[in-house]
Amino acid sequence: MLDANSLASFRERLLQLRHELQELDSTSRDAAATVELDQTLQGRLSRMDALQGQAMSQALYERRQLELQKITSALQRIESGDYGYCVSCGEAIALRRLEFEPAALLCIGCASQRESE
Protein backbone atom coordinates (compact mmCIF):
# COMPACT_ATOMS: atom_id res chain seq x y z
CA MET A 1 0.00 0.00 0.00
CA LEU A 2 2.31 2.78 1.23
CA ASP A 3 5.99 2.94 0.36
CA ALA A 4 8.73 3.73 2.87
CA ASN A 5 8.86 7.41 1.86
CA SER A 6 5.11 7.84 2.35
CA LEU A 7 5.24 6.12 5.73
CA ALA A 8 8.12 8.35 6.81
CA SER A 9 6.18 11.40 5.67
CA PHE A 10 3.05 10.36 7.58
CA ARG A 11 5.16 9.53 10.64
CA GLU A 12 6.77 12.97 10.56
CA ARG A 13 3.38 14.64 10.14
CA LEU A 14 1.91 12.68 13.05
CA LEU A 15 4.88 13.59 15.26
CA GLN A 16 4.42 17.26 14.35
CA LEU A 17 0.69 17.10 15.14
CA ARG A 18 1.45 15.43 18.46
CA HIS A 19 3.99 18.13 19.32
CA GLU A 20 1.52 20.91 18.45
CA LEU A 21 -1.22 19.35 20.60
CA GLN A 22 1.16 18.90 23.52
CA GLU A 23 2.23 22.55 23.22
CA LEU A 24 -1.42 23.66 23.22
CA ASP A 25 -2.05 21.48 26.24
CA SER A 26 0.79 22.99 28.24
CA THR A 27 -0.18 26.59 27.40
CA SER A 28 -3.88 26.18 28.15
CA ARG A 29 -3.68 24.58 31.61
CA ASP A 30 -4.28 27.92 33.35
CA ALA A 31 -7.60 28.38 31.54
CA ALA A 32 -8.90 25.10 32.98
CA ALA A 33 -7.81 25.92 36.53
CA THR A 34 -10.35 26.02 39.35
CA VAL A 35 -12.47 29.16 39.35
CA GLU A 36 -12.40 31.29 42.50
CA LEU A 37 -15.95 31.60 43.86
CA ASP A 38 -15.28 34.39 46.38
CA GLN A 39 -17.85 37.16 45.71
CA THR A 40 -15.57 39.78 47.24
CA LEU A 41 -13.02 39.21 44.48
CA GLN A 42 -15.33 39.22 41.45
CA GLY A 43 -18.95 39.71 40.53
CA ARG A 44 -21.51 37.03 39.75
CA LEU A 45 -21.37 37.53 35.97
CA SER A 46 -17.58 37.44 35.97
CA ARG A 47 -17.70 34.14 37.87
CA MET A 48 -20.26 32.76 35.42
CA ASP A 49 -18.02 33.77 32.51
CA ALA A 50 -15.04 32.18 34.25
CA LEU A 51 -16.97 28.96 34.87
CA GLN A 52 -18.07 28.83 31.24
CA GLY A 53 -14.49 29.43 30.09
CA GLN A 54 -13.28 26.70 32.42
CA ALA A 55 -15.85 24.22 31.05
CA MET A 56 -14.85 25.04 27.48
CA SER A 57 -11.16 24.63 28.33
CA GLN A 58 -11.82 21.26 29.93
CA ALA A 59 -13.78 20.09 26.88
CA LEU A 60 -10.95 21.18 24.58
CA TYR A 61 -8.45 19.41 26.82
CA GLU A 62 -10.45 16.18 26.60
CA ARG A 63 -10.70 16.53 22.80
CA ARG A 64 -6.93 17.06 22.55
CA GLN A 65 -6.30 14.00 24.73
CA LEU A 66 -8.49 11.88 22.44
CA GLU A 67 -6.62 13.20 19.39
CA LEU A 68 -3.28 12.45 21.08
CA GLN A 69 -4.45 8.87 21.68
CA LYS A 70 -5.38 8.53 18.01
CA ILE A 71 -1.98 9.88 16.95
CA THR A 72 -0.15 7.53 19.31
CA SER A 73 -2.17 4.63 17.93
CA ALA A 74 -1.33 5.65 14.35
CA LEU A 75 2.38 5.85 15.21
CA GLN A 76 2.19 2.36 16.73
CA ARG A 77 0.48 1.08 13.57
CA ILE A 78 3.31 2.55 11.47
CA GLU A 79 5.85 0.68 13.61
CA SER A 80 3.90 -2.60 13.41
CA GLY A 81 3.27 -2.31 9.66
CA ASP A 82 -0.51 -1.96 10.00
CA TYR A 83 -0.73 1.76 9.17
CA GLY A 84 -2.98 2.59 6.25
CA TYR A 85 -5.32 -0.34 6.77
CA CYS A 86 -8.81 -0.13 8.24
CA VAL A 87 -8.96 -1.59 11.75
CA SER A 88 -12.51 -2.78 11.07
CA CYS A 89 -12.42 -4.47 7.68
CA GLY A 90 -8.68 -4.66 6.97
CA GLU A 91 -8.95 -2.93 3.60
CA ALA A 92 -6.52 -0.18 2.61
CA ILE A 93 -7.53 3.34 3.64
CA ALA A 94 -7.55 5.72 0.68
CA LEU A 95 -4.43 7.88 0.44
CA ARG A 96 -6.52 11.05 0.21
CA ARG A 97 -8.25 10.13 3.48
CA LEU A 98 -4.90 9.60 5.19
CA GLU A 99 -3.63 12.90 3.82
CA PHE A 100 -6.68 14.64 5.28
CA GLU A 101 -6.66 12.70 8.57
CA PRO A 102 -3.34 10.92 9.11
CA ALA A 103 -4.58 9.25 12.31
CA ALA A 104 -7.61 7.70 10.57
CA LEU A 105 -8.49 4.25 11.89
CA LEU A 106 -11.22 3.39 9.42
CA CYS A 107 -11.72 3.40 5.67
CA ILE A 108 -14.44 5.73 4.44
CA GLY A 109 -16.92 2.87 4.07
CA CYS A 110 -16.56 1.67 7.66
CA ALA A 111 -16.50 5.24 8.99
CA SER A 112 -19.72 6.03 7.13
CA GLN A 113 -21.32 2.85 8.40
CA ARG A 114 -20.42 3.69 12.03
CA GLU A 115 -21.82 7.21 11.68
CA SER A 116 -25.14 5.89 10.41
CA GLU A 117 -25.55 3.46 13.33
C-alpha atoms as an extended CHARMM CRD file, in Angstrom:
* protein
*
       117  EXT
         1         1  MET       CA              0.0000000000        0.0000000000        0.0000000000  PROA      1               0.0000000000
         2         2  LEU       CA              2.3120000000        2.7800000000        1.2320000000  PROA      2               0.0000000000
         3         3  ASP       CA              5.9890000000        2.9390000000        0.3570000000  PROA      3               0.0000000000
         4         4  ALA       CA              8.7310000000        3.7330000000        2.8660000000  PROA      4               0.0000000000
         5         5  ASN       CA              8.8600000000        7.4150000000        1.8590000000  PROA      5               0.0000000000
         6         6  SER       CA              5.1140000000        7.8400000000        2.3470000000  PROA      6               0.0000000000
         7         7  LEU       CA              5.2350000000        6.1190000000        5.7300000000  PROA      7               0.0000000000
         8         8  ALA       CA              8.1240000000        8.3550000000        6.8060000000  PROA      8               0.0000000000
         9         9  SER       CA              6.1850000000       11.3990000000        5.6660000000  PROA      9               0.0000000000
        10        10  PHE       CA              3.0540000000       10.3620000000        7.5780000000  PROA      10              0.0000000000
        11        11  ARG       CA              5.1640000000        9.5340000000       10.6380000000  PROA      11              0.0000000000
        12        12  GLU       CA              6.7650000000       12.9740000000       10.5580000000  PROA      12              0.0000000000
        13        13  ARG       CA              3.3810000000       14.6440000000       10.1390000000  PROA      13              0.0000000000
        14        14  LEU       CA              1.9120000000       12.6810000000       13.0510000000  PROA      14              0.0000000000
        15        15  LEU       CA              4.8770000000       13.5860000000       15.2570000000  PROA      15              0.0000000000
        16        16  GLN       CA              4.4200000000       17.2600000000       14.3460000000  PROA      16              0.0000000000
        17        17  LEU       CA              0.6900000000       17.1000000000       15.1400000000  PROA      17              0.0000000000
        18        18  ARG       CA              1.4500000000       15.4350000000       18.4650000000  PROA      18              0.0000000000
        19        19  HSD       CA              3.9890000000       18.1290000000       19.3200000000  PROA      19              0.0000000000
        20        20  GLU       CA              1.5160000000       20.9140000000       18.4530000000  PROA      20              0.0000000000
        21        21  LEU       CA             -1.2170000000       19.3460000000       20.5950000000  PROA      21              0.0000000000
        22        22  GLN       CA              1.1630000000       18.9000000000       23.5190000000  PROA      22              0.0000000000
        23        23  GLU       CA              2.2280000000       22.5500000000       23.2210000000  PROA      23              0.0000000000
        24        24  LEU       CA             -1.4210000000       23.6640000000       23.2220000000  PROA      24              0.0000000000
        25        25  ASP       CA             -2.0480000000       21.4840000000       26.2390000000  PROA      25              0.0000000000
        26        26  SER       CA              0.7870000000       22.9900000000       28.2400000000  PROA      26              0.0000000000
        27        27  THR       CA             -0.1750000000       26.5940000000       27.4010000000  PROA      27              0.0000000000
        28        28  SER       CA             -3.8820000000       26.1820000000       28.1510000000  PROA      28              0.0000000000
        29        29  ARG       CA             -3.6810000000       24.5830000000       31.6090000000  PROA      29              0.0000000000
        30        30  ASP       CA             -4.2810000000       27.9240000000       33.3450000000  PROA      30              0.0000000000
        31        31  ALA       CA             -7.6050000000       28.3760000000       31.5370000000  PROA      31              0.0000000000
        32        32  ALA       CA             -8.8970000000       25.0960000000       32.9790000000  PROA      32              0.0000000000
        33        33  ALA       CA             -7.8120000000       25.9210000000       36.5300000000  PROA      33              0.0000000000
        34        34  THR       CA            -10.3450000000       26.0190000000       39.3480000000  PROA      34              0.0000000000
        35        35  VAL       CA            -12.4740000000       29.1590000000       39.3530000000  PROA      35              0.0000000000
        36        36  GLU       CA            -12.4030000000       31.2920000000       42.4950000000  PROA      36              0.0000000000
        37        37  LEU       CA            -15.9530000000       31.6010000000       43.8630000000  PROA      37              0.0000000000
        38        38  ASP       CA            -15.2840000000       34.3930000000       46.3810000000  PROA      38              0.0000000000
        39        39  GLN       CA            -17.8520000000       37.1620000000       45.7120000000  PROA      39              0.0000000000
        40        40  THR       CA            -15.5750000000       39.7780000000       47.2400000000  PROA      40              0.0000000000
        41        41  LEU       CA            -13.0220000000       39.2070000000       44.4760000000  PROA      41              0.0000000000
        42        42  GLN       CA            -15.3300000000       39.2160000000       41.4470000000  PROA      42              0.0000000000
        43        43  GLY       CA            -18.9460000000       39.7140000000       40.5300000000  PROA      43              0.0000000000
        44        44  ARG       CA            -21.5080000000       37.0290000000       39.7540000000  PROA      44              0.0000000000
        45        45  LEU       CA            -21.3720000000       37.5290000000       35.9650000000  PROA      45              0.0000000000
        46        46  SER       CA            -17.5810000000       37.4410000000       35.9700000000  PROA      46              0.0000000000
        47        47  ARG       CA            -17.7020000000       34.1420000000       37.8710000000  PROA      47              0.0000000000
        48        48  MET       CA            -20.2580000000       32.7580000000       35.4160000000  PROA      48              0.0000000000
        49        49  ASP       CA            -18.0190000000       33.7710000000       32.5070000000  PROA      49              0.0000000000
        50        50  ALA       CA            -15.0430000000       32.1850000000       34.2510000000  PROA      50              0.0000000000
        51        51  LEU       CA            -16.9740000000       28.9550000000       34.8740000000  PROA      51              0.0000000000
        52        52  GLN       CA            -18.0660000000       28.8260000000       31.2430000000  PROA      52              0.0000000000
        53        53  GLY       CA            -14.4940000000       29.4290000000       30.0880000000  PROA      53              0.0000000000
        54        54  GLN       CA            -13.2770000000       26.7030000000       32.4220000000  PROA      54              0.0000000000
        55        55  ALA       CA            -15.8460000000       24.2210000000       31.0540000000  PROA      55              0.0000000000
        56        56  MET       CA            -14.8530000000       25.0430000000       27.4800000000  PROA      56              0.0000000000
        57        57  SER       CA            -11.1640000000       24.6320000000       28.3320000000  PROA      57              0.0000000000
        58        58  GLN       CA            -11.8230000000       21.2610000000       29.9270000000  PROA      58              0.0000000000
        59        59  ALA       CA            -13.7810000000       20.0910000000       26.8810000000  PROA      59              0.0000000000
        60        60  LEU       CA            -10.9460000000       21.1810000000       24.5800000000  PROA      60              0.0000000000
        61        61  TYR       CA             -8.4470000000       19.4140000000       26.8200000000  PROA      61              0.0000000000
        62        62  GLU       CA            -10.4480000000       16.1780000000       26.5970000000  PROA      62              0.0000000000
        63        63  ARG       CA            -10.7010000000       16.5300000000       22.8030000000  PROA      63              0.0000000000
        64        64  ARG       CA             -6.9300000000       17.0630000000       22.5510000000  PROA      64              0.0000000000
        65        65  GLN       CA             -6.3000000000       14.0010000000       24.7290000000  PROA      65              0.0000000000
        66        66  LEU       CA             -8.4870000000       11.8830000000       22.4380000000  PROA      66              0.0000000000
        67        67  GLU       CA             -6.6220000000       13.2000000000       19.3890000000  PROA      67              0.0000000000
        68        68  LEU       CA             -3.2840000000       12.4520000000       21.0770000000  PROA      68              0.0000000000
        69        69  GLN       CA             -4.4480000000        8.8730000000       21.6810000000  PROA      69              0.0000000000
        70        70  LYS       CA             -5.3850000000        8.5310000000       18.0070000000  PROA      70              0.0000000000
        71        71  ILE       CA             -1.9840000000        9.8840000000       16.9470000000  PROA      71              0.0000000000
        72        72  THR       CA             -0.1480000000        7.5290000000       19.3110000000  PROA      72              0.0000000000
        73        73  SER       CA             -2.1670000000        4.6300000000       17.9330000000  PROA      73              0.0000000000
        74        74  ALA       CA             -1.3270000000        5.6490000000       14.3530000000  PROA      74              0.0000000000
        75        75  LEU       CA              2.3840000000        5.8490000000       15.2080000000  PROA      75              0.0000000000
        76        76  GLN       CA              2.1900000000        2.3610000000       16.7310000000  PROA      76              0.0000000000
        77        77  ARG       CA              0.4800000000        1.0820000000       13.5720000000  PROA      77              0.0000000000
        78        78  ILE       CA              3.3120000000        2.5530000000       11.4740000000  PROA      78              0.0000000000
        79        79  GLU       CA              5.8520000000        0.6780000000       13.6140000000  PROA      79              0.0000000000
        80        80  SER       CA              3.8960000000       -2.5980000000       13.4050000000  PROA      80              0.0000000000
        81        81  GLY       CA              3.2740000000       -2.3140000000        9.6560000000  PROA      81              0.0000000000
        82        82  ASP       CA             -0.5050000000       -1.9570000000        9.9980000000  PROA      82              0.0000000000
        83        83  TYR       CA             -0.7270000000        1.7550000000        9.1680000000  PROA      83              0.0000000000
        84        84  GLY       CA             -2.9830000000        2.5950000000        6.2520000000  PROA      84              0.0000000000
        85        85  TYR       CA             -5.3160000000       -0.3440000000        6.7710000000  PROA      85              0.0000000000
        86        86  CYS       CA             -8.8070000000       -0.1340000000        8.2440000000  PROA      86              0.0000000000
        87        87  VAL       CA             -8.9600000000       -1.5910000000       11.7540000000  PROA      87              0.0000000000
        88        88  SER       CA            -12.5060000000       -2.7780000000       11.0730000000  PROA      88              0.0000000000
        89        89  CYS       CA            -12.4250000000       -4.4660000000        7.6790000000  PROA      89              0.0000000000
        90        90  GLY       CA             -8.6820000000       -4.6610000000        6.9660000000  PROA      90              0.0000000000
        91        91  GLU       CA             -8.9470000000       -2.9340000000        3.5980000000  PROA      91              0.0000000000
        92        92  ALA       CA             -6.5250000000       -0.1810000000        2.6060000000  PROA      92              0.0000000000
        93        93  ILE       CA             -7.5320000000        3.3420000000        3.6410000000  PROA      93              0.0000000000
        94        94  ALA       CA             -7.5480000000        5.7210000000        0.6820000000  PROA      94              0.0000000000
        95        95  LEU       CA             -4.4290000000        7.8770000000        0.4380000000  PROA      95              0.0000000000
        96        96  ARG       CA             -6.5250000000       11.0520000000        0.2060000000  PROA      96              0.0000000000
        97        97  ARG       CA             -8.2530000000       10.1340000000        3.4830000000  PROA      97              0.0000000000
        98        98  LEU       CA             -4.8990000000        9.6030000000        5.1900000000  PROA      98              0.0000000000
        99        99  GLU       CA             -3.6300000000       12.9020000000        3.8170000000  PROA      99              0.0000000000
       100       100  PHE       CA             -6.6840000000       14.6380000000        5.2760000000  PROA      100             0.0000000000
       101       101  GLU       CA             -6.6630000000       12.6990000000        8.5710000000  PROA      101             0.0000000000
       102       102  PRO       CA             -3.3400000000       10.9210000000        9.1060000000  PROA      102             0.0000000000
       103       103  ALA       CA             -4.5820000000        9.2540000000       12.3070000000  PROA      103             0.0000000000
       104       104  ALA       CA             -7.6100000000        7.7020000000       10.5680000000  PROA      104             0.0000000000
       105       105  LEU       CA             -8.4950000000        4.2530000000       11.8890000000  PROA      105             0.0000000000
       106       106  LEU       CA            -11.2240000000        3.3880000000        9.4160000000  PROA      106             0.0000000000
       107       107  CYS       CA            -11.7190000000        3.4020000000        5.6710000000  PROA      107             0.0000000000
       108       108  ILE       CA            -14.4370000000        5.7330000000        4.4410000000  PROA      108             0.0000000000
       109       109  GLY       CA            -16.9250000000        2.8740000000        4.0700000000  PROA      109             0.0000000000
       110       110  CYS       CA            -16.5570000000        1.6680000000        7.6630000000  PROA      110             0.0000000000
       111       111  ALA       CA            -16.5010000000        5.2370000000        8.9920000000  PROA      111             0.0000000000
       112       112  SER       CA            -19.7220000000        6.0350000000        7.1290000000  PROA      112             0.0000000000
       113       113  GLN       CA            -21.3240000000        2.8530000000        8.4020000000  PROA      113             0.0000000000
       114       114  ARG       CA            -20.4250000000        3.6890000000       12.0270000000  PROA      114             0.0000000000
       115       115  GLU       CA            -21.8190000000        7.2090000000       11.6810000000  PROA      115             0.0000000000
       116       116  SER       CA            -25.1400000000        5.8890000000       10.4100000000  PROA      116             0.0000000000
       117       117  GLU       CA            -25.5460000000        3.4550000000       13.3260000000  PROA      117             0.0000000000
